[in-house]
Amino acid sequence: MLTGATEKRTPWGRFVTRSSLTGMLTIVAVLLIWYLLTSVTGFVNEFRFPTPEGFVAAFGRLAFDGYAGGTLVEQTLQSLWLVVTGFLTAIAVGVPLGFIMGYDKRAEAFFNPVFLLLRPIPPLAWIPLAIVWLGLSDASKIMVIFVSAFVPSVINTYTGTRNVKKTLVEAARVHGAGTGRLIREVYLPDAAPMIFTGLRLSLQASWTTLVAAELVGAFLGLGRVLQTAYRDVNTAMILVAMVCIAVAGALTTRLLAQVEKRVIRWRTV
């Protein structure tokens, strides 16, 4: 996948591309429309949607004074802890399992029926069992996030491994490659793009499930902020929590993309 080299530059040089400039202008336009509809014309009632001033005030309150039991940093770190732990645990189990299923037909025949049976169950359906088994601790929330991130990592790793080019496998075997070398030099490099696709989907699923997991018995976290703001009918704080989740999700996705570029260098050439 080519990046950078095909981007059109602006008069500001290599630091600002046309696509990034378009994105910034879009954001400015949205903010301007928001300001006009709420603060200037009052067309949208502040009770239903906050003004930019109300949003900034709510953000400042969360950041410096705290809300729902913690400041912005404390709430965000708690949510990050849950997402990262659930995500890493899921891929630590899901990627090897998906690889084994794709590599060995006997393993596929053994695991696939169970996986197909459990796969249609929505992650949120596990919340009652998670609470019964693990209580209202962080462990129950991590379990729900684990379930949501587990499925994409297994499916995409399995698909990537099953679709490894047979010509590459046969060529490696002709040159005397054993099982270990075959996995390291053929299967993993060829399946890596699909594996990372699964990781991205797993990370997105982790953030999507976070809010629902934190809505049940959470004492800290961005989901807790949402729940408390809803109870207080504080639309400004609801929007602040939503934006914080979006930004945190975007940053972690960006970090994963950087890891992918380092691992699969040939994709950026």
CORVENTA-V855722 format. One record per helix or strand of 3 or more residues. SS is the DSSP state (hx for helix, st for strand). FROM is the first residue (numbers start at 1). TO is the last residue. Records with the same first field share a line. If there is no record, write none. Layout:
BEGIN
SS->FROM-TO ; FROM-TO
END
This chain:
BEGIN
st->13-17
hx->18-40 ; 52-65 ; 72-103 ; 105-119 ; 123-134 ; 138-162 ; 166-174 ; 179-214 ; 222-231 ; 235-263 ; 265-268
END
